């Protein structure tokens, strides 16, 4: 048999795909030999009792083995490799071991949760005080900042004894609550009711007019009212301290945050007057504080503290949204936090489905239903208090006004007749009263303007007249009641102009015809004639059951006899030459469902 043959393959090329693998080392040998309890293991003869741990290259370990390999510090009675079924002592949710090493004993199935847990360790808020001394140290800065806030907000708060800026609005709204007179405003009512309550507690009787720039009289305790409302601005400062501490800020960062809130000139000044902004800012800061407290309880869900701070968060959301709608911005903040929180819980495979559903129910109940109830309750109290007729009546429907004390609707004759003096209320959203004044259009026909107006005055009065082809109404003759299909003229009682339309385009709604005041009591043309169409009646029902037009309840449309268009007020606001009142025009389209073409008789006078 021939001898062995040696083959020289040369030096491997650097580009070769072969890789040289070193022989496995025994790193654990040196680790064990250095251990104070295992000095005698430093020689191979002792390996029989404690075999070395072989460190294999990654080429030899599958992904599954790599995920399941757990390394812990060696201590008495333990080895570097420990069974996955033995939970490490002092571990946090099974993620970290004694020495802070990561323990992956679940097959790598909850990597995302463990990443969140590791991040949570860096965001642990400061532990609560455990002794009286620690409690004093923690709360002393807040007390000092509160005293400084009182000084900055209260110092010489009554030096300016004139009505400043929006005190002319919100002080007047507080007066309406004290007089219980209905008014209309764009903001929700909670803040203005608090202004009224402050006036009541201060001894204010509600009869000052709050005209901008006027000097306060002796009967207006404006200093006490300003102080009470400035208290909301004072409380923002300690809330800023506690919020920053709850977020885990250092003491320096907390001091900086609180000083910024304390010394902010805009917040300071706006808290010193009879305004809504101090309440708005206070409830905004309170919402953020309650949210941080709730966030701190996230590891103990459904505990009493967890429910308390969730409820307070929802309550403060309801309050801030009930002062001004701009408070919805902090509501959006809470909403985004809630979405992110529920999404994290959705990825937690260890959470039971029942618990996850309960988290949804709790948040819907406390962060949606509770704020909505507070918002609606503020309006309920608003309407209960303001039960007397006031300056905002015309903004509301005729039937709503009929339920207010002090209006004259109860004196109205029920059925409308020719010769009656009436006011016509547009039934569209934000509809006003049919109105005219001596000013003329600067464009179009340049005839007398006809508009819709949201306040009651004599320029809203119209007289129901017969068409030009029929004799005038005889006040001594038989009463002729108005019914469906009658042709009428509407005569403006203040200027003796007839409600008129023609083929001239309306000033804003160019596709509609212009409506104007034209002629007089004895002169006019066919453009003054309008056909009455009954839509229905809120009491009698469909138009077939309506034999005569009634005030308040009968819904009407007015069709121009000559042009076939309909009288509408589509909420188009006229320029300053029209005093920013609502444009009235004649719509060429026949849309029976358009509420802006619906009218009802609101006030009605007839001496017969």
KARAPE-V980663 format. One record per helix or strand. SS is the DSSP state (~ for helix, > for strand). FROM is the first residue (numbers start at 0). TO is the last residue. Records with the same first field share a line. If there is no record, write none. Layout:
# KARAPE-V980663
SS: FROM-TO, FROM-TO
This chain:
# KARAPE-V980663
>: 24-24, 54-54, 70-70, 80-80, 95-95, 101-101, 161-161, 180-180, 214-214, 387-387, 404-404, 414-414, 416-416, 420-425, 432-439, 447-452, 461-465, 480-480, 486-491, 496-504, 512-517, 529-536, 540-541, 549-549, 553-559, 565-567, 572-572, 581-582, 584-586, 598-604
~: 26-32, 35-41, 43-47, 57-59, 62-67, 110-120, 131-153, 166-178, 189-201, 221-245, 250-262, 264-269, 276-295, 303-322, 324-345, 352-384, 392-394, 397-401, 408-410, 457-459, 525-527, 542-544, 575-577, 594-596
